Amino acid sequence: MTKTFYLMRHGETLFNTQKRVQGACDSPLTEVGIAQAKAVGEYFAEKGIHFEAVYSSTQERATDTAKLAGQTNQVIQLKGIKEMNFGIFEAQPEMLLPKARPGASSFEDLLVPFGGEDILKVGERVHQTLVETMANHDGQSLFVSHGAAMWGLVQHLQITFPPGVFLPNCAITKWTLEGERLVLEELIMPTEDFKVHYFN
């Protein structure tokens, strides 16, 4: 049986505007972030997309986004889709982060010596959490996670994004699941008036 779910990034936060590293640490949604999440909720409503369940990571910025985008207060928190831990760089200016290796599209394992996580390990836990959670559902569900956690999933599954396309605040990904096989169907970009990038 093929199942469908949506996985999205949280709205803009205070630390996003300050260009501070935000992984295990947290900061509140800005007014812009709140508006972004509400716009996603309106988009789902206009498209007739309804959810059997709404999930978020255990971090406030994701839970608040989930309530607004999912248009419900019944949000279930999952540790498995929380953001990557950036170790000693948490809450520090982004400019202090190690530089990615030549040709790399992520930090890979560069943060591990500094108490952080390997992004591929993050992708594995997100994958496992999504598969295990969707095993309990037949209808569509919404998951609200984070930029690096979602990028880790993309890296783990070896999915290639179009050049220059990443995961801005409130970026939405639509997935199908058959057994344990995840397939990315669409990337929906609220920052571009809900432009859709198709992957199949």
MDTraj code that builds the backbone (N, CA, C; nanometers):
import mdtraj as md
import numpy as np

residues = "MET THR LYS THR PHE TYR LEU MET ARG HIS GLY GLU THR LEU PHE ASN THR GLN LYS ARG VAL GLN GLY ALA CYS ASP SER PRO LEU THR GLU VAL GLY ILE ALA GLN ALA LYS ALA VAL GLY GLU TYR PHE ALA GLU LYS GLY ILE HIS PHE GLU ALA VAL TYR SER SER THR GLN GLU ARG ALA THR ASP THR ALA LYS LEU ALA GLY GLN THR ASN GLN VAL ILE GLN LEU LYS GLY ILE LYS GLU MET ASN PHE GLY ILE PHE GLU ALA GLN PRO GLU MET LEU LEU PRO LYS ALA ARG PRO GLY ALA SER SER PHE GLU ASP LEU LEU VAL PRO PHE GLY GLY GLU ASP ILE LEU LYS VAL GLY GLU ARG VAL HIS GLN THR LEU VAL GLU THR MET ALA ASN HIS ASP GLY GLN SER LEU PHE VAL SER HIS GLY ALA ALA MET TRP GLY LEU VAL GLN HIS LEU GLN ILE THR PHE PRO PRO GLY VAL PHE LEU PRO ASN CYS ALA ILE THR LYS TRP THR LEU GLU GLY GLU ARG LEU VAL LEU GLU GLU LEU ILE MET PRO THR GLU ASP PHE LYS VAL HIS TYR PHE ASN".split()
xyz = np.array([
    [0.0839, -0.1201, 0.0000],
    [0.0000, 0.0000, 0.0000],
    [0.0878, 0.1256, 0.0000],
    [0.0598, 0.2165, -0.0904],
    [0.1354, 0.3413, -0.0981],
    [0.0690, 0.4470, -0.0101],
    [0.1491, 0.5105, 0.0733],
    [0.0999, 0.6154, 0.1624],
    [0.1638, 0.7483, 0.1241],
    [0.0953, 0.8569, 0.1570],
    [0.1453, 0.9906, 0.1262],
    [0.1561, 1.0730, 0.2544],
    [0.2647, 1.1483, 0.2653],
    [0.2772, 1.2415, 0.3774],
    [0.3560, 1.3635, 0.3333],
    [0.3479, 1.4687, 0.4133],
    [0.4187, 1.5939, 0.3875],
    [0.5169, 1.6194, 0.5012],
    [0.6370, 1.6621, 0.4648],
    [0.7412, 1.6969, 0.5610],
    [0.7865, 1.8388, 0.5292],
    [0.7800, 1.9284, 0.6261],
    [0.8141, 2.0683, 0.6002],
    [0.9076, 2.1237, 0.7075],
    [0.9722, 2.2335, 0.6709],
    [1.0592, 2.3046, 0.7634],
    [0.9773, 2.4086, 0.8404],
    [1.0209, 2.4418, 0.9593],
    [0.9549, 2.5433, 1.0412],
    [0.9659, 2.6825, 0.9776],
    [0.8872, 2.7757, 1.0283],
    [0.8918, 2.9136, 0.9813],
    [1.0130, 2.9887, 1.0336],
    [1.0303, 3.1090, 0.9834],
    [1.1438, 3.1928, 1.0230],
    [1.1453, 3.2162, 1.1741],
    [1.2664, 3.2111, 1.2323],
    [1.2827, 3.2332, 1.3757],
    [1.3739, 3.3524, 1.4027],
    [1.3801, 3.3896, 1.5288],
    [1.4683, 3.4984, 1.5710],
    [1.6130, 3.4694, 1.5346],
    [1.6608, 3.3483, 1.5628],
    [1.7998, 3.3131, 1.5314],
    [1.8243, 3.3122, 1.3808],
    [1.7238, 3.2742, 1.3013],
    [1.7400, 3.2815, 1.1554],
    [1.7711, 3.4242, 1.1126],
    [1.7001, 3.5204, 1.1693],
    [1.7208, 3.6604, 1.1300],
    [1.8556, 3.7124, 1.1781],
    [1.9063, 3.6546, 1.2865],
    [2.0354, 3.6963, 1.3422],
    [2.1520, 3.6172, 1.2846],
    [2.1221, 3.5223, 1.1945],
    [2.2243, 3.4353, 1.1350],
    [2.3062, 3.3644, 1.2420],
    [2.2320, 3.3089, 1.3392],
    [2.2943, 3.2313, 1.4458],
    [2.2620, 3.0837, 1.4253],
    [2.3541, 2.9985, 1.4633],
    [2.3367, 2.8542, 1.4483],
    [2.2235, 2.8073, 1.5385],
    [2.1315, 2.7325, 1.4819],
    [2.0123, 2.6905, 1.5557],
    [1.9858, 2.5439, 1.5259],
    [2.0371, 2.4590, 1.6137],
    [2.0168, 2.3165, 1.5982],
    [1.9414, 2.2623, 1.7176],
    [2.0166, 2.2137, 1.8165],
    [1.9542, 2.1653, 1.9398],
    [1.8943, 2.2794, 2.0206],
    [1.9531, 2.3997, 2.0077],
    [1.8964, 2.5158, 2.0773],
    [1.7737, 2.5661, 2.0013],
    [1.7015, 2.6568, 2.0615],
    [1.5743, 2.6998, 2.0035],
    [1.5602, 2.8509, 2.0114],
    [1.4723, 2.9055, 1.9291],
    [1.4315, 3.0457, 1.9402],
    [1.2920, 3.0563, 1.8807],
    [1.2159, 3.1587, 1.9176],
    [1.0762, 3.1671, 1.8750],
    [1.0594, 3.2076, 1.7291],
    [0.9432, 3.1755, 1.6746],
    [0.9073, 3.2230, 1.5414],
    [0.8965, 3.3752, 1.5436],
    [0.9381, 3.4377, 1.4357],
    [0.9162, 3.5813, 1.4179],
    [0.7752, 3.6034, 1.3643],
    [0.7362, 3.7294, 1.3518],
    [0.6064, 3.7592, 1.2905],
    [0.6029, 3.7077, 1.1474],
    [0.7161, 3.7191, 1.0788],
    [0.7247, 3.6647, 0.9422],
    [0.7063, 3.5133, 0.9446],
    [0.7712, 3.4467, 1.0389],
    [0.7595, 3.3016, 1.0504],
    [0.6169, 3.2569, 1.0785],
    [0.5478, 3.3312, 1.1632],
    [0.4072, 3.3010, 1.1926],
    [0.3235, 3.3166, 1.0656],
    [0.3472, 3.4245, 0.9917],
    [0.2739, 3.4479, 0.8670],
    [0.3034, 3.3383, 0.7644],
    [0.4285, 3.2938, 0.7572],
    [0.4649, 3.1856, 0.6652],
    [0.3875, 3.0582, 0.6974],
    [0.3843, 3.0232, 0.8259],
    [0.3154, 2.9010, 0.8672],
    [0.1654, 2.9094, 0.8402],
    [0.1069, 3.0259, 0.8654],
    [-0.0351, 3.0440, 0.8368],
    [-0.0629, 3.0321, 0.6870],
    [0.0282, 3.0858, 0.6059],
    [0.0116, 3.0780, 0.4597],
    [0.0146, 2.9331, 0.4129],
    [0.0990, 2.8520, 0.4750],
    [0.1030, 2.7098, 0.4410],
    [-0.0293, 2.6432, 0.4775],
    [-0.0827, 2.6776, 0.5940],
    [-0.2123, 2.6237, 0.6337],
    [-0.3217, 2.6584, 0.5337],
    [-0.3190, 2.7811, 0.4856],
    [-0.4169, 2.8240, 0.3850],
    [-0.3959, 2.7499, 0.2533],
    [-0.2707, 2.7270, 0.2183],
    [-0.2398, 2.6524, 0.0956],
    [-0.2975, 2.5111, 0.1028],
    [-0.2728, 2.4419, 0.2147],
    [-0.3270, 2.3070, 0.2304],
    [-0.4797, 2.3083, 0.2212],
    [-0.5428, 2.4065, 0.2852],
    [-0.6888, 2.4155, 0.2832],
    [-0.7406, 2.4388, 0.1419],
    [-0.6763, 2.5287, 0.0690],
    [-0.7184, 2.5586, -0.0691],
    [-0.7038, 2.4374, -0.1604],
    [-0.6019, 2.3547, -0.1343],
    [-0.5777, 2.2359, -0.2157],
    [-0.6605, 2.1155, -0.1697],
    [-0.7361, 2.1337, -0.0619],
    [-0.8166, 2.0234, -0.0099],
    [-0.7330, 1.9141, 0.0541],
    [-0.6176, 1.9530, 0.1071],
    [-0.5276, 1.8565, 0.1712],
    [-0.5573, 1.8532, 0.3207],
    [-0.5998, 1.7380, 0.3679],
    [-0.6339, 1.7215, 0.5096],
    [-0.5459, 1.6126, 0.5702],
    [-0.5217, 1.6241, 0.7006],
    [-0.4271, 1.5345, 0.7656],
    [-0.4930, 1.4483, 0.8715],
    [-0.4566, 1.3208, 0.8681],
    [-0.5015, 1.2271, 0.9701],
    [-0.4326, 1.2583, 1.1028],
    [-0.3067, 1.3042, 1.0940],
    [-0.2305, 1.3393, 1.2136],
    [-0.1286, 1.4468, 1.1777],
    [-0.0927, 1.5288, 1.2775],
    [0.0087, 1.6326, 1.2602],
    [0.1180, 1.6100, 1.3644],
    [0.2422, 1.6024, 1.3158],
    [0.3581, 1.5776, 1.4012],
    [0.4571, 1.6931, 1.3908],
    [0.5363, 1.7083, 1.4953],
    [0.6458, 1.8054, 1.4900],
    [0.7628, 1.7492, 1.5681],
    [0.8791, 1.8126, 1.5512],
    [0.9911, 1.7787, 1.6383],
    [0.9579, 1.8296, 1.7789],
    [1.0446, 1.8006, 1.8713],
    [1.0214, 1.8417, 2.0097],
    [1.0594, 1.9872, 2.0344],
    [1.1037, 2.0568, 1.9307],
    [1.1466, 2.1952, 1.9473],
    [1.0317, 2.2928, 1.9199],
    [1.0272, 2.3978, 1.9998],
    [0.9151, 2.4922, 1.9983],
    [0.8880, 2.5502, 1.8600],
    [0.9933, 2.5843, 1.7873],
    [0.9727, 2.6479, 1.6571],
    [0.8999, 2.5563, 1.5602],
    [0.9246, 2.4268, 1.5712],
    [0.8562, 2.3305, 1.4847],
    [0.7130, 2.3057, 1.5321],
    [0.6951, 2.2952, 1.6625],
    [0.5609, 2.2700, 1.7164],
    [0.4671, 2.3873, 1.6875],
    [0.5163, 2.5095, 1.7049],
    [0.4330, 2.6267, 1.6755],
    [0.3984, 2.6335, 1.5274],
    [0.4943, 2.5996, 1.4410],
    [0.4673, 2.5976, 1.2977],
    [0.3626, 2.4913, 1.2647],
    [0.3752, 2.3746, 1.3262],
    [0.2829, 2.2643, 1.2994],
    [0.1387, 2.3008, 1.3353],
    [0.1220, 2.3706, 1.4463],
    [-0.0135, 2.4105, 1.4867],
    [-0.0763, 2.5046, 1.3847],
    [0.0048, 2.5957, 1.3305],
    [-0.0462, 2.6929, 1.2348],
    [-0.0655, 2.6313, 1.0963],
    [0.0338, 2.5561, 1.0505],
    [0.0255, 2.4964, 0.9165],
    [-0.0758, 2.3829, 0.9114],
    [-0.0850, 2.3077, 1.0217],
    [-0.1792, 2.1969, 1.0270],
    [-0.3170, 2.2379, 1.0730],
    [-0.3296, 2.3654, 1.1154],
    [-0.4560, 2.4223, 1.1624],
    [-0.5195, 2.3352, 1.2703],
    [-0.4365, 2.3008, 1.3702],
    [-0.4816, 2.2189, 1.4816],
    [-0.3923, 2.2416, 1.6021],
    [-0.4475, 2.2198, 1.7204],
    [-0.3672, 2.2222, 1.8421],
    [-0.3243, 2.0811, 1.8832],
    [-0.3719, 1.9803, 1.8073],
    [-0.3403, 1.8413, 1.8382],
    [-0.2145, 1.7999, 1.7622],
    [-0.1004, 1.8392, 1.8161],
    [0.0282, 1.8104, 1.7531],
    [0.1058, 1.7117, 1.8399],
    [0.1571, 1.6068, 1.7774],
    [0.2336, 1.5038, 1.8472],
    [0.3817, 1.5287, 1.8221],
    [0.4612, 1.5377, 1.9292],
    [0.6039, 1.5660, 1.9150],
    [0.6848, 1.4363, 1.9009],
    [0.7825, 1.4403, 1.8108],
    [0.8695, 1.3257, 1.7850],
    [1.0160, 1.3683, 1.7953],
    [1.0914, 1.3031, 1.8820],
    [1.2335, 1.3358, 1.8948],
    [1.3107, 1.3009, 1.7678],
    [1.2634, 1.2009, 1.6945],
    [1.3357, 1.1525, 1.5782],
    [1.3461, 1.2494, 1.4629],
    [1.2631, 1.3546, 1.4624],
    [1.2707, 1.4524, 1.3532],
    [1.3211, 1.5881, 1.4028],
    [1.3851, 1.5875, 1.5213],
    [1.4410, 1.7131, 1.5728],
    [1.5622, 1.7539, 1.4896],
    [1.6054, 1.8773, 1.5088],
    [1.7150, 1.9312, 1.4296],
    [1.8491, 1.8680, 1.4680],
    [1.9423, 1.8732, 1.3743],
    [2.0781, 1.8274, 1.3967],
    [2.1430, 1.9080, 1.5090],
    [2.2228, 1.8408, 1.5892],
    [2.2982, 1.9087, 1.6946],
    [2.4290, 1.9614, 1.6359],
    [2.4556, 2.0906, 1.6529],
    [2.5758, 2.1529, 1.5988],
    [2.6884, 2.1641, 1.7021],
    [2.6728, 2.0967, 1.8170],
    [2.7790, 2.0937, 1.9160],
    [2.8120, 2.2315, 1.9726],
    [2.9408, 2.2622, 1.9829],
    [2.9828, 2.3877, 2.0462],
    [2.9442, 2.5112, 1.9654],
    [2.8969, 2.4907, 1.8424],
    [2.8591, 2.6053, 1.7596],
    [2.7145, 2.6503, 1.7831],
    [2.6427, 2.5787, 1.8688],
    [2.5034, 2.6156, 1.8972],
    [2.4935, 2.7603, 1.9448],
    [2.4001, 2.8343, 1.8850],
    [2.3691, 2.9746, 1.9188],
    [2.4804, 3.0717, 1.8819],
    [2.5848, 3.0221, 1.8167],
    [2.6953, 3.1081, 1.7750],
    [2.6698, 3.1635, 1.6340],
    [2.7389, 3.2680, 1.5930],
    [2.7229, 3.3195, 1.4564],
    [2.7557, 3.2108, 1.3533],
    [2.6759, 3.2028, 1.2485],
    [2.6940, 3.0999, 1.1463],
    [2.8325, 3.1061, 1.0821],
    [2.8918, 3.2238, 1.0795],
    [3.0217, 3.2410, 1.0156],
    [3.1318, 3.1605, 1.0837],
    [3.1083, 3.1157, 1.2076],
    [3.2088, 3.0392, 1.2810],
    [3.2068, 2.8900, 1.2472],
    [3.1036, 2.8442, 1.1776],
    [3.0936, 2.7021, 1.1441],
    [3.2104, 2.6582, 1.0553],
    [3.2524, 2.5316, 1.0667],
    [3.3583, 2.4827, 0.9785],
    [3.3156, 2.4920, 0.8318],
    [3.4098, 2.5110, 0.7439],
    [3.3786, 2.5173, 0.6014],
    [3.3623, 2.3761, 0.5467],
    [3.2594, 2.3559, 0.4651],
    [3.2354, 2.2246, 0.4053],
    [3.3529, 2.1858, 0.3160],
    [3.3747, 2.0570, 0.3037],
    [3.4812, 2.0072, 0.2174],
    [3.4523, 2.0433, 0.0714],
    [3.5548, 2.0591, -0.0106],
    [3.5325, 2.0900, -0.1529],
    [3.4398, 1.9880, -0.2188],
    [3.3367, 2.0378, -0.2854],
    [3.2422, 1.9500, -0.3538],
    [3.1305, 1.8948, -0.2677],
    [3.1378, 1.9175, -0.1364],
    [3.0348, 1.8646, -0.0467],
    [2.9104, 1.9525, -0.0500],
    [2.7948, 1.8915, -0.0279],
    [2.6697, 1.9675, -0.0243],
    [2.6120, 1.9733, 0.1169],
    [2.6942, 1.9368, 0.2156],
    [2.6522, 1.9453, 0.3556],
    [2.7772, 1.9475, 0.4433],
    [2.7558, 1.9546, 0.5751],
    [2.8682, 1.9515, 0.6686],
    [2.9220, 1.8101, 0.6882],
    [2.8523, 1.7112, 0.6313],
    [2.8918, 1.5717, 0.6462],
    [2.9168, 1.5398, 0.7944],
    [3.0376, 1.4941, 0.8294],
    [3.0680, 1.4591, 0.9689],
    [3.1593, 1.5614, 1.0367],
    [3.1711, 1.6801, 0.9783],
    [3.2670, 1.7790, 1.0279],
    [3.2378, 1.8296, 1.1689],
    [3.1129, 1.8187, 1.2132],
    [3.0772, 1.8716, 1.3446],
    [3.0971, 1.7705, 1.4570],
    [3.1197, 1.6448, 1.4218],
    [3.1324, 1.5401, 1.5233],
    [3.2446, 1.5692, 1.6229],
    [3.3634, 1.6132, 1.5789],
    [3.4700, 1.6423, 1.6773],
    [3.4354, 1.7566, 1.7724],
    [3.3324, 1.8338, 1.7389],
    [3.2936, 1.9485, 1.8210],
    [3.1650, 1.9209, 1.9004],
    [3.1310, 1.7921, 1.9141],
    [3.0136, 1.7552, 1.9926],
    [2.8844, 1.7543, 1.9135],
    [2.8934, 1.7713, 1.7823],
    [2.7740, 1.7720, 1.6981],
    [2.7466, 1.6363, 1.6358],
    [2.6512, 1.6342, 1.5419],
    [2.6100, 1.5109, 1.4767],
    [2.6590, 1.5041, 1.3323],
    [2.6696, 1.3821, 1.2816],
    [2.6957, 1.3547, 1.1407],
    [2.5624, 1.3686, 1.0676],
    [2.5573, 1.4483, 0.9619],
    [2.4299, 1.4751, 0.8964],
    [2.3676, 1.3490, 0.8356],
    [2.4501, 1.2524, 0.7936],
    [2.3937, 1.1280, 0.7407],
    [2.3275, 1.0460, 0.8507],
    [2.3829, 1.0504, 0.9717],
    [2.3195, 0.9828, 1.0854],
    [2.1866, 1.0501, 1.1194],
    [2.1836, 1.1819, 1.1071],
    [2.0590, 1.2559, 1.1288],
    [1.9553, 1.2114, 1.0251],
    [1.9985, 1.2024, 0.8990],
    [1.9075, 1.1575, 0.7936],
    [1.8536, 1.0184, 0.8179],
    [1.9375, 0.9305, 0.8710],
    [1.8939, 0.7938, 0.9020],
    [1.7850, 0.7938, 1.0086],
    [1.8041, 0.8743, 1.1144],
    [1.7028, 0.8745, 1.2219],
    [1.5729, 0.9374, 1.1764],
    [1.5809, 1.0404, 1.0917],
    [1.4589, 1.1003, 1.0368],
    [1.3858, 0.9979, 0.9508],
    [1.4592, 0.9282, 0.8647],
    [1.4014, 0.8243, 0.7789],
    [1.3294, 0.7192, 0.8627],
    [1.3996, 0.6659, 0.9628],
    [1.3430, 0.5623, 1.0484],
    [1.2168, 0.6108, 1.1198],
    [1.2211, 0.7333, 1.1691],
    [1.1058, 0.7892, 1.2412],
    [0.9853, 0.8041, 1.1497],
    [1.0071, 0.8532, 1.0287],
    [0.8972, 0.8704, 0.9339],
    [0.8340, 0.7365, 0.8972],
    [0.9170, 0.6380, 0.8672],
    [0.8668, 0.5060, 0.8287],
    [0.7887, 0.4422, 0.9438],
    [0.8462, 0.4470, 1.0637],
    [0.7801, 0.3854, 1.1792],
    [0.6488, 0.4557, 1.2133],
    [0.6475, 0.5875, 1.2020],
    [0.5265, 0.6635, 1.2362],
    [0.4174, 0.6411, 1.1334],
    [0.4531, 0.6433, 1.0050],
    [0.3535, 0.6247, 0.8997],
    [0.2973, 0.4828, 0.8967],
    [0.3642, 0.3882, 0.9600],
    [0.3112, 0.2513, 0.9684],
    [0.1777, 0.2491, 1.0424],
    [0.1527, 0.3523, 1.1230],
    [0.0283, 0.3591, 1.2014],
    [-0.0827, 0.4358, 1.1299],
    [-0.0565, 0.4786, 1.0057],
    [-0.1544, 0.5616, 0.9342],
    [-0.1829, 0.5105, 0.7941],
    [-0.3045, 0.5314, 0.7513],
    [-0.3423, 0.5062, 0.6127],
    [-0.3611, 0.6381, 0.5389],
    [-0.4123, 0.7396, 0.6118],
    [-0.4335, 0.8711, 0.5521],
    [-0.3080, 0.9554, 0.5554],
    [-0.3160, 1.0768, 0.4979],
    [-0.2031, 1.1683, 0.4911],
    [-0.1707, 1.2268, 0.6289],
    [-0.0414, 1.2468, 0.6534],
    [0.0029, 1.3114, 0.7769],
    [0.0987, 1.4244, 0.7423],
    [0.1115, 1.5184, 0.8367],
    [0.2045, 1.6306, 0.8228],
    [0.3107, 1.6198, 0.9304],
    [0.4377, 1.6370, 0.8910],
    [0.5503, 1.6381, 0.9832],
    [0.6223, 1.7715, 0.9685],
    [0.6497, 1.8385, 1.0786],
    [0.7231, 1.9652, 1.0739],
    [0.8584, 1.9445, 1.1413],
    [0.9638, 1.9662, 1.0637],
    [1.0994, 1.9403, 1.1100],
    [1.1874, 2.0625, 1.0842],
    [1.3095, 2.0407, 1.0414],
    [1.4109, 2.1455, 1.0356],
    [1.4967, 2.1319, 0.9103],
    [1.5667, 2.2401, 0.8775],
    [1.6442, 2.2450, 0.7546],
    [1.7515, 2.1382, 0.7435],
    [1.8397, 2.1282, 0.8428],
    [1.9480, 2.0296, 0.8355],
    [1.8952, 1.8877, 0.8496],
    [1.7935, 1.8675, 0.9322],
    [1.7351, 1.7341, 0.9471],
    [1.6752, 1.6872, 0.8145],
    [1.6040, 1.7759, 0.7467],
    [1.5453, 1.7410, 0.6170],
    [1.6540, 1.7214, 0.5120],
    [1.7573, 1.8061, 0.5157],
    [1.8671, 1.7918, 0.4203],
    [1.9431, 1.6622, 0.4457],
    [1.9523, 1.6229, 0.5726],
    [2.0139, 1.4951, 0.6059],
    [1.9375, 1.3792, 0.5447],
    [1.8050, 1.3870, 0.5479],
    [1.7217, 1.2833, 0.4850],
    [1.7472, 1.2786, 0.3347],
    [1.7529, 1.3959, 0.2725],
    [1.7796, 1.4040, 0.1288],
    [1.9155, 1.3425, 0.0964],
    [2.0158, 1.3739, 0.1786],
    [2.1495, 1.3180, 0.1582],
    [2.1501, 1.1667, 0.1795],
    [2.0840, 1.1225, 0.2848],
    [2.0761, 0.9798, 0.3167],
    [2.0142, 0.9005, 0.2017],
    [1.9121, 0.9566, 0.1379],
    [1.8430, 0.8886, 0.0278],
    [1.9075, 0.9161, -0.1076],
    [2.0149, 0.9962, -0.1074],
    [2.0900, 1.0278, -0.2295],
    [2.0010, 1.0903, -0.3370],
    [1.9206, 1.1872, -0.2928],
    [1.8329, 1.2610, -0.3832],
    [1.9048, 1.3861, -0.4308],
    [1.8969, 1.4136, -0.5592],
    [1.9606, 1.5318, -0.6167],
    [1.8587, 1.6430, -0.6347],
    [1.8859, 1.7578, -0.5758],
    [1.7994, 1.8740, -0.5923],
    [1.8420, 1.9517, -0.7172],
    [1.7491, 2.0297, -0.7763],
    [1.7886, 2.1173, -0.8867],
    [1.8961, 2.2146, -0.8399],
    [1.9878, 2.2549, -0.9261],
    [2.0947, 2.3472, -0.8874],
    [2.0402, 2.4742, -0.8222],
    [2.0986, 2.5116, -0.7088],
    [2.0588, 2.6341, -0.6404],
    [1.9317, 2.6241, -0.5588],
    [1.8708, 2.5062, -0.5526],
    [1.7461, 2.4883, -0.4776],
    [1.7770, 2.4220, -0.3439],
    [1.7345, 2.4860, -0.2356],
    [1.7570, 2.4319, -0.1025],
    [1.6242, 2.4299, -0.0267],
    [1.6294, 2.4407, 0.1038],
    [1.5088, 2.4279, 0.1871],
    [1.4905, 2.5524, 0.2733],
    [1.4271, 2.6561, 0.2208],
    [1.4036, 2.7763, 0.2998],
    [1.2979, 2.7517, 0.4068],
    [1.2756, 2.8499, 0.4916],
    [1.1728, 2.8368, 0.5949],
    [1.0381, 2.8022, 0.5330],
    [0.9726, 2.7040, 0.5933],
    [0.8413, 2.6544, 0.5521],
    [0.8414, 2.5843, 0.4159],
    [0.9591, 2.5453, 0.3652],
    [0.9626, 2.4607, 0.2455],
    [0.8887, 2.3306, 0.2767],
    [0.8116, 2.2829, 0.1799],
    [0.7279, 2.1641, 0.1980],
    [0.7743, 2.0549, 0.1019],
    [0.7913, 1.9338, 0.1528],
    [0.8204, 1.8206, 0.0655],
    [0.7058, 1.7200, 0.0754],
    [0.6658, 1.6684, -0.0410],
    [0.5608, 1.5659, -0.0464],
    [0.6260, 1.4322, -0.0787],
    [0.5941, 1.3321, 0.0011],
    [0.6567, 1.2002, -0.0115],
    [0.5526, 1.0907, -0.0268],
    [0.5924, 0.9828, -0.0948],
    [0.5149, 0.8591, -0.0917],
    [0.6000, 0.7528, -0.0233],
    [0.5327, 0.6616, 0.0423],
    [0.5988, 0.5557, 0.1170],
    [0.5344, 0.4230, 0.0821],
    [0.6168, 0.3292, 0.0383],
    [0.5707, 0.1924, 0.0125],
    [0.6650, 0.0982, 0.0850],
    [0.6147, 0.0325, 0.1884],
    [0.7021, -0.0461, 0.2736],
    [0.7942, 0.0478, 0.3492],
    [0.9237, 0.0372, 0.3249],
    [1.0195, 0.1309, 0.3851],
    [1.0834, 0.2196, 0.2787],
    [1.0301, 0.2163, 0.1585],
    [1.0878, 0.2949, 0.0479],
    [1.0212, 0.4310, 0.0392],
    [1.1014, 0.5343, 0.0649],
    [1.0538, 0.6720, 0.0565],
    [1.0872, 0.7296, -0.0804],
    [0.9902, 0.7975, -0.1410],
    [1.0118, 0.8626, -0.2695],
    [0.9675, 1.0083, -0.2589],
    [1.0581, 1.0999, -0.2913],
    [1.0245, 1.2421, -0.2921],
    [0.9499, 1.2742, -0.4206],
    [0.8274, 1.3220, -0.4069],
    [0.7440, 1.3528, -0.5229],
    [0.7518, 1.5000, -0.5618],
    [0.7447, 1.5879, -0.4622],
    [0.7397, 1.7316, -0.4899],
    [0.8132, 1.8108, -0.3818],
    [0.8706, 1.9228, -0.4234],
    [0.9218, 2.0246, -0.3320],
    [0.8407, 2.1499, -0.3589],
    [0.7719, 2.1985, -0.2578],
    [0.6816, 2.3129, -0.2725],
    [0.7422, 2.4305, -0.1979],
    [0.7618, 2.5407, -0.2692],
    [0.8352, 2.6548, -0.2156],
    [0.7424, 2.7729, -0.1855],
    [0.7017, 2.7911, -0.0593],
    [0.6160, 2.9054, -0.0245],
    [0.6817, 3.0397, -0.0531],
    [0.8163, 3.0445, -0.0468],
    [0.8866, 3.1706, -0.0714],
    [0.8789, 3.2122, -0.2184],
    [0.8316, 3.1221, -0.3049],
    [0.8162, 3.1509, -0.4475],
    [0.6701, 3.1332, -0.4881],
    [0.5792, 3.1803, -0.4004],
    [0.4349, 3.1677, -0.4261],
    [0.3942, 3.0236, -0.4525],
    [0.4469, 2.9353, -0.3702],
    [0.4125, 2.7932, -0.3747],
    [0.4459, 2.7287, -0.5096],
    [0.5625, 2.7653, -0.5607],
    [0.6149, 2.6998, -0.6805],
    [0.6460, 2.5539, -0.6469],
    [0.6125, 2.4637, -0.7399],
    [0.6338, 2.3218, -0.7187],
    [0.7459, 2.2705, -0.8080],
    [0.8431, 2.2028, -0.7469],
    [0.9469, 2.1313, -0.8220],
    [0.9089, 1.9831, -0.8162],
    [0.8972, 1.9196, -0.9321],
    [0.8569, 1.7794, -0.9387],
    [0.9798, 1.6893, -0.9510],
    [0.9768, 1.5753, -0.8813],
    [1.0914, 1.4854, -0.8818],
    [1.0648, 1.3560, -0.9574],
    [0.9396, 1.3311, -0.9992],
    [0.9078, 1.2092, -1.0738],
    [0.8316, 1.2437, -1.2005],
])
top = md.Topology()
chain = top.add_chain()
for i, resn in enumerate(residues, 1):
    res = top.add_residue(resn, chain, resSeq=i)
    for name in ("N", "CA", "C"):
        top.add_atom(name, md.element.get_by_symbol(name[0]), res)
traj = md.Trajectory(xyz[None], top)
